[in-house]
Amino acid sequence: MSSISSYFRPALTVITLLAGLTVLFLMYYNSFPSPKCHPPPSHVQKPHTDKPVVLLWFWPENKMFDFKDCKTLFDIDSCHLTDDRSLYSKAHGVLLFHRAIQDDLSNLPTSHREKFQRWIWFNTDSPTNTRRIEGIKNLFNLTMSYRKDADIHLRWRLTLRKKTDEDFVLPKKERLLCWIVDNLDLNTAGEGYKYYKQLLKHIKVEIYDRSSDEFWKDENYFQIISSCKFYLSFENSIHKDYITEKFNGPLAAGTVPIVLGPPRINYEDFAPGNSFIHVKDFPDAASLAEFLLKLDQNNTAYMSYFNWRSFYIARRHLTEQNHEFAYAICQACYYIGLEMNSKFRVVPDLYKWFLLS
Protein backbone atom coordinates (compact mmCIF):
# COMPACT_ATOMS: atom_id res chain seq x y z
CA MET A 1 0.00 0.00 0.00
CA SER A 2 2.85 2.34 0.83
CA SER A 3 4.40 1.62 -2.57
CA ILE A 4 1.17 2.75 -4.29
CA SER A 5 1.06 5.97 -2.26
CA SER A 6 4.67 6.72 -3.11
CA TYR A 7 3.81 6.24 -6.78
CA PHE A 8 0.78 8.66 -6.91
CA ARG A 9 2.19 11.33 -4.59
CA PRO A 10 4.41 12.98 -7.29
CA ALA A 11 1.52 12.87 -9.81
CA LEU A 12 -0.83 14.58 -7.35
CA THR A 13 1.73 17.27 -6.71
CA VAL A 14 2.04 17.98 -10.46
CA ILE A 15 -1.75 18.19 -10.89
CA THR A 16 -2.08 20.58 -7.91
CA LEU A 17 0.69 22.77 -9.33
CA LEU A 18 -0.96 22.95 -12.80
CA ALA A 19 -4.35 23.83 -11.27
CA GLY A 20 -2.77 26.67 -9.30
CA LEU A 21 -1.04 28.04 -12.41
CA THR A 22 -4.34 27.92 -14.30
CA VAL A 23 -6.14 29.92 -11.58
CA LEU A 24 -3.36 32.52 -11.54
CA PHE A 25 -3.54 32.88 -15.35
CA LEU A 26 -7.32 33.39 -15.33
CA MET A 27 -7.05 36.02 -12.57
CA TYR A 28 -4.36 37.83 -14.59
CA TYR A 29 -6.33 37.69 -17.86
CA ASN A 30 -9.55 38.97 -16.30
CA SER A 31 -7.74 41.95 -14.82
CA PHE A 32 -7.51 43.50 -18.35
CA PRO A 33 -10.38 45.80 -19.44
CA SER A 34 -12.75 44.23 -21.95
CA PRO A 35 -12.40 45.41 -25.55
CA LYS A 36 -14.93 48.09 -26.66
CA CYS A 37 -17.18 47.66 -29.69
CA HIS A 38 -17.16 50.97 -31.53
CA PRO A 39 -20.39 51.86 -33.43
CA PRO A 40 -20.13 52.38 -37.18
CA PRO A 41 -19.70 55.97 -38.44
CA SER A 42 -22.98 57.87 -38.30
CA HIS A 43 -22.93 58.68 -42.04
CA VAL A 44 -23.07 55.01 -43.06
CA GLN A 45 -26.66 53.99 -43.81
CA LYS A 46 -27.64 50.58 -42.50
CA PRO A 47 -30.72 49.01 -44.11
CA HIS A 48 -33.47 47.73 -41.85
CA THR A 49 -33.20 43.98 -41.68
CA ASP A 50 -36.98 43.50 -41.75
CA LYS A 51 -37.69 45.74 -44.75
CA PRO A 52 -36.61 45.55 -48.38
CA VAL A 53 -34.16 48.18 -49.58
CA VAL A 54 -35.28 50.54 -52.38
CA LEU A 55 -32.44 52.54 -53.91
CA LEU A 56 -33.18 55.84 -55.68
CA TRP A 57 -30.36 55.90 -58.22
CA PHE A 58 -31.10 59.45 -59.48
CA TRP A 59 -32.90 62.27 -57.70
CA PRO A 60 -35.44 63.39 -60.37
CA GLU A 61 -34.38 66.85 -61.54
CA ASN A 62 -32.37 67.07 -58.30
CA LYS A 63 -35.58 67.67 -56.33
CA MET A 64 -34.80 66.15 -52.95
CA PHE A 65 -37.07 65.51 -49.99
CA ASP A 66 -36.79 63.72 -46.65
CA PHE A 67 -37.52 60.02 -47.11
CA LYS A 68 -39.37 60.15 -43.79
CA ASP A 69 -42.06 62.12 -45.64
CA CYS A 70 -43.37 58.83 -47.04
CA LYS A 71 -44.48 57.90 -43.54
CA THR A 72 -45.55 61.43 -42.57
CA LEU A 73 -47.51 62.30 -45.71
CA PHE A 74 -48.73 58.94 -47.05
CA ASP A 75 -48.41 56.51 -44.14
CA ILE A 76 -45.96 54.42 -46.20
CA ASP A 77 -43.17 52.77 -44.23
CA SER A 78 -42.82 49.39 -45.93
CA CYS A 79 -39.26 49.71 -47.22
CA HIS A 80 -35.89 51.25 -46.45
CA LEU A 81 -35.61 54.12 -48.94
CA THR A 82 -32.09 55.30 -49.65
CA ASP A 83 -29.96 57.16 -52.20
CA ASP A 84 -26.76 55.53 -50.92
CA ARG A 85 -25.34 53.67 -53.93
CA SER A 86 -23.08 51.59 -51.70
CA LEU A 87 -26.23 49.63 -50.80
CA TYR A 88 -26.80 48.63 -54.44
CA SER A 89 -26.03 44.93 -53.89
CA LYS A 90 -28.62 44.79 -51.08
CA ALA A 91 -31.33 46.73 -52.94
CA HIS A 92 -34.51 44.82 -53.76
CA GLY A 93 -35.62 47.69 -56.00
CA VAL A 94 -33.57 50.24 -57.96
CA LEU A 95 -35.50 53.32 -59.15
CA LEU A 96 -34.15 54.73 -62.43
CA PHE A 97 -35.63 58.05 -63.58
CA HIS A 98 -35.90 57.97 -67.38
CA ARG A 99 -35.02 61.61 -68.03
CA ALA A 100 -31.74 61.23 -66.11
CA ILE A 101 -30.44 58.24 -68.10
CA GLN A 102 -27.63 59.16 -70.49
CA ASP A 103 -27.89 58.03 -74.10
CA ASP A 104 -24.83 55.77 -73.77
CA LEU A 105 -26.16 54.27 -70.49
CA SER A 106 -22.87 55.18 -68.81
CA ASN A 107 -24.58 56.43 -65.64
CA LEU A 108 -26.52 53.22 -64.97
CA PRO A 109 -25.38 50.65 -62.40
CA THR A 110 -22.56 48.48 -63.73
CA SER A 111 -22.27 45.97 -60.89
CA HIS A 112 -23.78 42.49 -61.00
CA ARG A 113 -27.54 42.47 -60.56
CA GLU A 114 -28.74 40.00 -57.94
CA LYS A 115 -31.61 37.67 -58.84
CA PHE A 116 -33.86 39.22 -56.19
CA GLN A 117 -33.24 42.75 -57.47
CA ARG A 118 -35.73 44.60 -59.65
CA TRP A 119 -34.99 47.66 -61.76
CA ILE A 120 -37.93 50.06 -61.94
CA TRP A 121 -38.45 52.28 -65.00
CA PHE A 122 -39.60 55.60 -63.54
CA ASN A 123 -41.23 57.89 -66.11
CA THR A 124 -43.74 60.70 -65.53
CA ASP A 125 -43.90 61.92 -69.15
CA SER A 126 -46.25 61.12 -72.01
CA PRO A 127 -44.93 59.28 -75.10
CA THR A 128 -44.71 62.63 -76.93
CA ASN A 129 -42.24 63.94 -74.36
CA THR A 130 -40.35 60.70 -73.67
CA ARG A 131 -36.86 60.56 -75.13
CA ARG A 132 -36.10 57.24 -76.81
CA ILE A 133 -32.91 55.70 -75.45
CA GLU A 134 -31.55 52.71 -77.35
CA GLY A 135 -30.53 49.77 -75.22
CA ILE A 136 -32.94 50.11 -72.29
CA LYS A 137 -36.05 48.40 -73.61
CA ASN A 138 -35.14 45.03 -72.03
CA LEU A 139 -33.40 46.29 -68.88
CA PHE A 140 -36.34 46.70 -66.53
CA ASN A 141 -38.41 44.38 -64.36
CA LEU A 142 -41.12 46.87 -63.35
CA THR A 143 -42.73 49.99 -64.81
CA MET A 144 -43.83 53.09 -62.93
CA SER A 145 -45.82 55.67 -64.88
CA TYR A 146 -49.26 57.29 -65.27
CA ARG A 147 -50.43 54.33 -67.38
CA LYS A 148 -53.25 52.28 -65.88
CA ASP A 149 -51.46 49.04 -66.83
CA ALA A 150 -48.14 50.07 -65.27
CA ASP A 151 -46.93 47.97 -62.34
CA ILE A 152 -46.78 51.07 -60.11
CA HIS A 153 -49.27 53.89 -60.70
CA LEU A 154 -48.42 57.57 -60.31
CA ARG A 155 -51.95 58.99 -60.47
CA TRP A 156 -53.66 60.50 -57.44
CA ARG A 157 -56.77 58.35 -57.17
CA LEU A 158 -60.21 59.01 -55.72
CA THR A 159 -60.89 57.05 -52.54
CA LEU A 160 -64.19 55.81 -51.16
CA ARG A 161 -65.70 57.98 -48.47
CA LYS A 162 -66.28 56.18 -45.16
CA LYS A 163 -69.15 58.45 -44.15
CA THR A 164 -71.65 59.16 -46.92
CA ASP A 165 -73.89 61.47 -44.91
CA GLU A 166 -71.50 64.43 -44.92
CA ASP A 167 -72.76 67.37 -46.98
CA PHE A 168 -70.40 68.96 -49.50
CA VAL A 169 -69.76 72.65 -48.85
CA LEU A 170 -68.98 74.55 -52.04
CA PRO A 171 -66.01 76.93 -51.72
CA LYS A 172 -66.73 80.60 -52.29
CA LYS A 173 -66.71 81.30 -56.03
CA GLU A 174 -65.33 84.62 -57.26
CA ARG A 175 -64.46 83.74 -60.87
CA LEU A 176 -66.16 81.83 -63.67
CA LEU A 177 -63.37 80.16 -65.67
CA CYS A 178 -59.65 79.95 -64.82
CA TRP A 179 -56.44 78.47 -66.14
CA ILE A 180 -53.04 78.21 -64.46
CA VAL A 181 -50.40 78.10 -67.16
CA ASP A 182 -46.93 79.37 -67.98
CA ASN A 183 -47.47 82.68 -69.80
CA LEU A 184 -44.62 81.85 -72.14
CA ASP A 185 -46.61 78.87 -73.43
CA LEU A 186 -49.69 80.84 -74.43
CA ASN A 187 -48.35 81.42 -77.93
CA THR A 188 -47.50 77.78 -78.67
CA ALA A 189 -49.25 75.70 -81.29
CA GLY A 190 -50.55 72.99 -78.94
CA GLU A 191 -54.16 71.87 -79.18
CA GLY A 192 -54.99 73.19 -75.70
CA TYR A 193 -53.77 76.68 -76.52
CA LYS A 194 -55.62 76.72 -79.83
CA TYR A 195 -58.82 75.80 -78.03
CA TYR A 196 -58.18 78.47 -75.38
CA LYS A 197 -57.92 81.16 -78.06
CA GLN A 198 -61.26 80.04 -79.52
CA LEU A 199 -62.88 80.15 -76.07
CA LEU A 200 -61.67 83.72 -75.51
CA LYS A 201 -63.93 84.87 -78.31
CA HIS A 202 -67.00 83.83 -76.29
CA ILE A 203 -66.11 83.79 -72.58
CA LYS A 204 -63.61 85.38 -70.22
CA VAL A 205 -60.74 83.18 -68.97
CA GLU A 206 -58.73 84.25 -65.91
CA ILE A 207 -55.06 83.41 -66.50
CA TYR A 208 -52.52 82.80 -63.70
CA ASP A 209 -48.81 82.48 -64.40
CA ARG A 210 -47.52 79.20 -62.98
CA SER A 211 -43.87 80.19 -63.56
CA SER A 212 -44.01 82.75 -60.73
CA ASP A 213 -42.22 81.71 -57.52
CA GLU A 214 -44.91 83.41 -55.44
CA PHE A 215 -47.58 81.28 -57.06
CA TRP A 216 -46.55 78.11 -55.17
CA LYS A 217 -46.42 79.65 -51.69
CA ASP A 218 -49.12 79.31 -49.01
CA GLU A 219 -51.22 76.93 -51.12
CA ASN A 220 -51.98 79.66 -53.64
CA TYR A 221 -52.55 76.93 -56.21
CA PHE A 222 -55.60 75.43 -54.49
CA GLN A 223 -56.84 78.81 -53.27
CA ILE A 224 -56.99 80.06 -56.83
CA ILE A 225 -58.62 76.95 -58.29
CA SER A 226 -61.24 76.71 -55.54
CA SER A 227 -62.30 80.32 -56.21
CA CYS A 228 -63.27 79.43 -59.80
CA LYS A 229 -66.44 77.70 -60.92
CA PHE A 230 -64.69 76.00 -63.83
CA TYR A 231 -61.04 75.23 -64.58
CA LEU A 232 -59.27 74.37 -67.85
CA SER A 233 -57.67 70.97 -67.22
CA PHE A 234 -55.85 70.83 -70.53
CA GLU A 235 -53.12 68.19 -70.91
CA ASN A 236 -50.02 69.13 -72.91
CA SER A 237 -50.32 66.00 -75.05
CA ILE A 238 -53.09 63.51 -75.72
CA HIS A 239 -52.42 59.85 -75.00
CA LYS A 240 -54.18 56.89 -73.42
CA ASP A 241 -54.39 57.30 -69.61
CA TYR A 242 -52.38 60.56 -69.67
CA ILE A 243 -54.49 62.36 -67.06
CA THR A 244 -52.34 64.33 -64.65
CA GLU A 245 -52.63 66.53 -61.56
CA LYS A 246 -54.19 69.14 -63.85
CA PHE A 247 -57.35 67.04 -63.50
CA ASN A 248 -56.88 66.13 -59.85
CA GLY A 249 -56.36 69.75 -58.78
CA PRO A 250 -59.89 71.07 -59.48
CA LEU A 251 -61.52 67.83 -58.29
CA ALA A 252 -59.78 68.22 -54.92
CA ALA A 253 -60.42 71.97 -54.74
CA GLY A 254 -64.18 71.81 -55.33
CA THR A 255 -64.21 73.06 -58.93
CA VAL A 256 -65.52 71.55 -62.16
CA PRO A 257 -62.68 70.61 -64.54
CA ILE A 258 -63.05 71.27 -68.27
CA VAL A 259 -60.88 68.52 -69.74
CA LEU A 260 -58.97 68.25 -72.98
CA GLY A 261 -57.03 65.01 -73.24
CA PRO A 262 -57.90 61.39 -74.02
CA PRO A 263 -61.53 60.45 -74.79
CA ARG A 264 -64.23 60.82 -72.13
CA ILE A 265 -64.43 57.05 -71.63
CA ASN A 266 -60.78 57.07 -70.55
CA TYR A 267 -61.43 59.79 -67.95
CA GLU A 268 -64.31 57.72 -66.62
CA ASP A 269 -61.83 54.97 -65.76
CA PHE A 270 -60.59 57.25 -63.00
CA ALA A 271 -63.47 59.58 -62.03
CA PRO A 272 -67.30 59.64 -62.25
CA GLY A 273 -68.61 60.90 -65.57
CA ASN A 274 -70.65 63.64 -63.88
CA SER A 275 -67.60 65.17 -62.17
CA PHE A 276 -66.16 66.91 -65.26
CA ILE A 277 -66.98 68.43 -68.64
CA HIS A 278 -65.17 67.17 -71.76
CA VAL A 279 -64.53 69.60 -74.61
CA LYS A 280 -65.37 66.84 -77.12
CA ASP A 281 -68.94 66.79 -75.78
CA PHE A 282 -69.48 70.00 -77.77
CA PRO A 283 -69.12 70.68 -81.51
CA ASP A 284 -66.98 73.77 -80.94
CA ALA A 285 -65.66 76.23 -78.36
CA ALA A 286 -68.64 78.55 -78.85
CA SER A 287 -71.07 75.79 -77.81
CA LEU A 288 -69.01 74.98 -74.73
CA ALA A 289 -68.87 78.66 -73.72
CA GLU A 290 -72.65 78.95 -74.10
CA PHE A 291 -73.15 75.87 -71.89
CA LEU A 292 -70.86 77.23 -69.15
CA LEU A 293 -72.65 80.57 -69.11
CA LYS A 294 -75.99 78.78 -68.68
CA LEU A 295 -74.61 76.63 -65.83
CA ASP A 296 -73.42 79.80 -64.15
CA GLN A 297 -77.05 80.92 -63.94
CA ASN A 298 -78.44 77.55 -62.84
CA ASN A 299 -77.12 76.62 -59.41
CA THR A 300 -79.00 73.30 -59.21
CA ALA A 301 -77.50 72.10 -62.48
CA TYR A 302 -74.06 73.34 -61.47
CA MET A 303 -74.16 71.58 -58.08
CA SER A 304 -75.02 68.27 -59.78
CA TYR A 305 -71.35 68.11 -60.82
CA PHE A 306 -70.49 67.51 -57.14
CA ASN A 307 -72.89 64.65 -56.42
CA TRP A 308 -69.95 62.24 -56.61
CA ARG A 309 -68.53 63.80 -53.43
CA SER A 310 -71.10 61.91 -51.37
CA PHE A 311 -69.20 58.73 -52.18
CA TYR A 312 -65.60 59.69 -53.02
CA ILE A 313 -62.78 61.86 -51.73
CA ALA A 314 -60.25 63.62 -53.97
CA ARG A 315 -57.00 64.23 -52.11
CA ARG A 316 -54.92 67.34 -52.78
CA HIS A 317 -51.63 66.55 -54.48
CA LEU A 318 -48.38 68.10 -53.31
CA THR A 319 -47.48 71.40 -54.97
CA GLU A 320 -44.09 72.20 -53.40
CA GLN A 321 -41.29 71.92 -55.96
CA ASN A 322 -39.14 69.56 -53.90
CA HIS A 323 -42.14 67.23 -53.43
CA GLU A 324 -42.99 66.95 -57.12
CA PHE A 325 -41.81 63.34 -57.32
CA ALA A 326 -42.31 62.34 -53.67
CA TYR A 327 -45.63 60.57 -54.20
CA ALA A 328 -44.22 58.42 -56.99
CA ILE A 329 -41.10 57.44 -55.05
CA CYS A 330 -43.16 56.55 -51.99
CA GLN A 331 -45.48 54.44 -54.14
CA ALA A 332 -42.46 52.45 -55.32
CA CYS A 333 -41.57 51.84 -51.68
CA TYR A 334 -45.09 50.64 -50.98
CA TYR A 335 -45.08 48.28 -53.97
CA ILE A 336 -41.70 46.70 -53.23
CA GLY A 337 -42.63 46.30 -49.57
CA LEU A 338 -45.87 44.60 -50.57
CA GLU A 339 -44.49 42.49 -53.39
CA MET A 340 -40.95 41.67 -52.22
CA ASN A 341 -41.68 37.94 -52.30
CA SER A 342 -43.42 37.93 -55.67
CA LYS A 343 -42.04 36.16 -58.70
CA PHE A 344 -39.25 37.69 -60.75
CA ARG A 345 -40.39 39.25 -64.02
CA VAL A 346 -39.02 41.22 -66.96
CA VAL A 347 -40.62 43.88 -69.18
CA PRO A 348 -40.05 42.25 -72.60
CA ASP A 349 -40.17 45.43 -74.73
CA LEU A 350 -40.51 48.73 -72.90
CA TYR A 351 -41.05 50.88 -75.99
CA LYS A 352 -43.54 48.58 -77.62
CA TRP A 353 -45.64 48.75 -74.47
CA PHE A 354 -45.32 52.47 -73.78
CA LEU A 355 -44.83 54.19 -77.15
CA LEU A 356 -46.83 51.99 -79.48
CA SER A 357 -49.76 50.64 -77.44
C-alpha positions in Angstrom: 0.0 0.0 0.0 2.9 2.3 0.8 4.4 1.6 -2.6 1.2 2.8 -4.3 1.1 6.0 -2.3 4.7 6.7 -3.1 3.8 6.2 -6.8 0.8 8.7 -6.9 2.2 11.3 -4.6 4.4 13.0 -7.3 1.5 12.9 -9.8 -0.8 14.6 -7.4 1.7 17.3 -6.7 2.0 18.0 -10.5 -1.8 18.2 -10.9 -2.1 20.6 -7.9 0.7 22.8 -9.3 -1.0 22.9 -12.8 -4.4 23.8 -11.3 -2.8 26.7 -9.3 -1.0 28.0 -12.4 -4.3 27.9 -14.3 -6.1 29.9 -11.6 -3.4 32.5 -11.5 -3.5 32.9 -15.3 -7.3 33.4 -15.3 -7.0 36.0 -12.6 -4.4 37.8 -14.6 -6.3 37.7 -17.9 -9.6 39.0 -16.3 -7.7 41.9 -14.8 -7.5 43.5 -18.3 -10.4 45.8 -19.4 -12.7 44.2 -22.0 -12.4 45.4 -25.6 -14.9 48.1 -26.7 -17.2 47.7 -29.7 -17.2 51.0 -31.5 -20.4 51.9 -33.4 -20.1 52.4 -37.2 -19.7 56.0 -38.4 -23.0 57.9 -38.3 -22.9 58.7 -42.0 -23.1 55.0 -43.1 -26.7 54.0 -43.8 -27.6 50.6 -42.5 -30.7 49.0 -44.1 -33.5 47.7 -41.9 -33.2 44.0 -41.7 -37.0 43.5 -41.7 -37.7 45.7 -44.7 -36.6 45.6 -48.4 -34.2 48.2 -49.6 -35.3 50.5 -52.4 -32.4 52.5 -53.9 -33.2 55.8 -55.7 -30.4 55.9 -58.2 -31.1 59.4 -59.5 -32.9 62.3 -57.7 -35.4 63.4 -60.4 -34.4 66.9 -61.5 -32.4 67.1 -58.3 -35.6 67.7 -56.3 -34.8 66.2 -52.9 -37.1 65.5 -50.0 -36.8 63.7 -46.7 -37.5 60.0 -47.1 -39.4 60.1 -43.8 -42.1 62.1 -45.6 -43.4 58.8 -47.0 -44.5 57.9 -43.5 -45.6 61.4 -42.6 -47.5 62.3 -45.7 -48.7 58.9 -47.0 -48.4 56.5 -44.1 -46.0 54.4 -46.2 -43.2 52.8 -44.2 -42.8 49.4 -45.9 -39.3 49.7 -47.2 -35.9 51.2 -46.4 -35.6 54.1 -48.9 -32.1 55.3 -49.7 -30.0 57.2 -52.2 -26.8 55.5 -50.9 -25.3 53.7 -53.9 -23.1 51.6 -51.7 -26.2 49.6 -50.8 -26.8 48.6 -54.4 -26.0 44.9 -53.9 -28.6 44.8 -51.1 -31.3 46.7 -52.9 -34.5 44.8 -53.8 -35.6 47.7 -56.0 -33.6 50.2 -58.0 -35.5 53.3 -59.1 -34.2 54.7 -62.4 -35.6 58.0 -63.6 -35.9 58.0 -67.4 -35.0 61.6 -68.0 -31.7 61.2 -66.1 -30.4 58.2 -68.1 -27.6 59.2 -70.5 -27.9 58.0 -74.1 -24.8 55.8 -73.8 -26.2 54.3 -70.5 -22.9 55.2 -68.8 -24.6 56.4 -65.6 -26.5 53.2 -65.0 -25.4 50.6 -62.4 -22.6 48.5 -63.7 -22.3 46.0 -60.9 -23.8 42.5 -61.0 -27.5 42.5 -60.6 -28.7 40.0 -57.9 -31.6 37.7 -58.8 -33.9 39.2 -56.2 -33.2 42.7 -57.5 -35.7 44.6 -59.7 -35.0 47.7 -61.8 -37.9 50.1 -61.9 -38.4 52.3 -65.0 -39.6 55.6 -63.5 -41.2 57.9 -66.1 -43.7 60.7 -65.5 -43.9 61.9 -69.1 -46.2 61.1 -72.0 -44.9 59.3 -75.1 -44.7 62.6 -76.9 -42.2 63.9 -74.4 -40.3 60.7 -73.7 -36.9 60.6 -75.1 -36.1 57.2 -76.8 -32.9 55.7 -75.4 -31.6 52.7 -77.4 -30.5 49.8 -75.2 -32.9 50.1 -72.3 -36.1 48.4 -73.6 -35.1 45.0 -72.0 -33.4 46.3 -68.9 -36.3 46.7 -66.5 -38.4 44.4 -64.4 -41.1 46.9 -63.4 -42.7 50.0 -64.8 -43.8 53.1 -62.9 -45.8 55.7 -64.9 -49.3 57.3 -65.3 -50.4 54.3 -67.4 -53.3 52.3 -65.9 -51.5 49.0 -66.8 -48.1 50.1 -65.3 -46.9 48.0 -62.3 -46.8 51.1 -60.1 -49.3 53.9 -60.7 -48.4 57.6 -60.3 -51.9 59.0 -60.5 -53.7 60.5 -57.4 -56.8 58.4 -57.2 -60.2 59.0 -55.7 -60.9 57.0 -52.5 -64.2 55.8 -51.2 -65.7 58.0 -48.5 -66.3 56.2 -45.2 -69.1 58.4 -44.1 -71.7 59.2 -46.9 -73.9 61.5 -44.9 -71.5 64.4 -44.9 -72.8 67.4 -47.0 -70.4 69.0 -49.5 -69.8 72.6 -48.9 -69.0 74.5 -52.0 -66.0 76.9 -51.7 -66.7 80.6 -52.3 -66.7 81.3 -56.0 -65.3 84.6 -57.3 -64.5 83.7 -60.9 -66.2 81.8 -63.7 -63.4 80.2 -65.7 -59.7 79.9 -64.8 -56.4 78.5 -66.1 -53.0 78.2 -64.5 -50.4 78.1 -67.2 -46.9 79.4 -68.0 -47.5 82.7 -69.8 -44.6 81.9 -72.1 -46.6 78.9 -73.4 -49.7 80.8 -74.4 -48.4 81.4 -77.9 -47.5 77.8 -78.7 -49.2 75.7 -81.3 -50.5 73.0 -78.9 -54.2 71.9 -79.2 -55.0 73.2 -75.7 -53.8 76.7 -76.5 -55.6 76.7 -79.8 -58.8 75.8 -78.0 -58.2 78.5 -75.4 -57.9 81.2 -78.1 -61.3 80.0 -79.5 -62.9 80.2 -76.1 -61.7 83.7 -75.5 -63.9 84.9 -78.3 -67.0 83.8 -76.3 -66.1 83.8 -72.6 -63.6 85.4 -70.2 -60.7 83.2 -69.0 -58.7 84.2 -65.9 -55.1 83.4 -66.5 -52.5 82.8 -63.7 -48.8 82.5 -64.4 -47.5 79.2 -63.0 -43.9 80.2 -63.6 -44.0 82.8 -60.7 -42.2 81.7 -57.5 -44.9 83.4 -55.4 -47.6 81.3 -57.1 -46.6 78.1 -55.2 -46.4 79.7 -51.7 -49.1 79.3 -49.0 -51.2 76.9 -51.1 -52.0 79.7 -53.6 -52.6 76.9 -56.2 -55.6 75.4 -54.5 -56.8 78.8 -53.3 -57.0 80.1 -56.8 -58.6 77.0 -58.3 -61.2 76.7 -55.5 -62.3 80.3 -56.2 -63.3 79.4 -59.8 -66.4 77.7 -60.9 -64.7 76.0 -63.8 -61.0 75.2 -64.6 -59.3 74.4 -67.8 -57.7 71.0 -67.2 -55.8 70.8 -70.5 -53.1 68.2 -70.9 -50.0 69.1 -72.9 -50.3 66.0 -75.0 -53.1 63.5 -75.7 -52.4 59.8 -75.0 -54.2 56.9 -73.4 -54.4 57.3 -69.6 -52.4 60.6 -69.7 -54.5 62.4 -67.1 -52.3 64.3 -64.6 -52.6 66.5 -61.6 -54.2 69.1 -63.9 -57.3 67.0 -63.5 -56.9 66.1 -59.8 -56.4 69.8 -58.8 -59.9 71.1 -59.5 -61.5 67.8 -58.3 -59.8 68.2 -54.9 -60.4 72.0 -54.7 -64.2 71.8 -55.3 -64.2 73.1 -58.9 -65.5 71.5 -62.2 -62.7 70.6 -64.5 -63.0 71.3 -68.3 -60.9 68.5 -69.7 -59.0 68.2 -73.0 -57.0 65.0 -73.2 -57.9 61.4 -74.0 -61.5 60.5 -74.8 -64.2 60.8 -72.1 -64.4 57.1 -71.6 -60.8 57.1 -70.5 -61.4 59.8 -67.9 -64.3 57.7 -66.6 -61.8 55.0 -65.8 -60.6 57.3 -63.0 -63.5 59.6 -62.0 -67.3 59.6 -62.3 -68.6 60.9 -65.6 -70.6 63.6 -63.9 -67.6 65.2 -62.2 -66.2 66.9 -65.3 -67.0 68.4 -68.6 -65.2 67.2 -71.8 -64.5 69.6 -74.6 -65.4 66.8 -77.1 -68.9 66.8 -75.8 -69.5 70.0 -77.8 -69.1 70.7 -81.5 -67.0 73.8 -80.9 -65.7 76.2 -78.4 -68.6 78.6 -78.8 -71.1 75.8 -77.8 -69.0 75.0 -74.7 -68.9 78.7 -73.7 -72.6 79.0 -74.1 -73.1 75.9 -71.9 -70.9 77.2 -69.2 -72.7 80.6 -69.1 -76.0 78.8 -68.7 -74.6 76.6 -65.8 -73.4 79.8 -64.2 -77.1 80.9 -63.9 -78.4 77.5 -62.8 -77.1 76.6 -59.4 -79.0 73.3 -59.2 -77.5 72.1 -62.5 -74.1 73.3 -61.5 -74.2 71.6 -58.1 -75.0 68.3 -59.8 -71.3 68.1 -60.8 -70.5 67.5 -57.1 -72.9 64.6 -56.4 -70.0 62.2 -56.6 -68.5 63.8 -53.4 -71.1 61.9 -51.4 -69.2 58.7 -52.2 -65.6 59.7 -53.0 -62.8 61.9 -51.7 -60.2 63.6 -54.0 -57.0 64.2 -52.1 -54.9 67.3 -52.8 -51.6 66.6 -54.5 -48.4 68.1 -53.3 -47.5 71.4 -55.0 -44.1 72.2 -53.4 -41.3 71.9 -56.0 -39.1 69.6 -53.9 -42.1 67.2 -53.4 -43.0 66.9 -57.1 -41.8 63.3 -57.3 -42.3 62.3 -53.7 -45.6 60.6 -54.2 -44.2 58.4 -57.0 -41.1 57.4 -55.1 -43.2 56.6 -52.0 -45.5 54.4 -54.1 -42.5 52.4 -55.3 -41.6 51.8 -51.7 -45.1 50.6 -51.0 -45.1 48.3 -54.0 -41.7 46.7 -53.2 -42.6 46.3 -49.6 -45.9 44.6 -50.6 -44.5 42.5 -53.4 -40.9 41.7 -52.2 -41.7 37.9 -52.3 -43.4 37.9 -55.7 -42.0 36.2 -58.7 -39.3 37.7 -60.8 -40.4 39.3 -64.0 -39.0 41.2 -67.0 -40.6 43.9 -69.2 -40.1 42.3 -72.6 -40.2 45.4 -74.7 -40.5 48.7 -72.9 -41.0 50.9 -76.0 -43.5 48.6 -77.6 -45.6 48.8 -74.5 -45.3 52.5 -73.8 -44.8 54.2 -77.1 -46.8 52.0 -79.5 -49.8 50.6 -77.4 
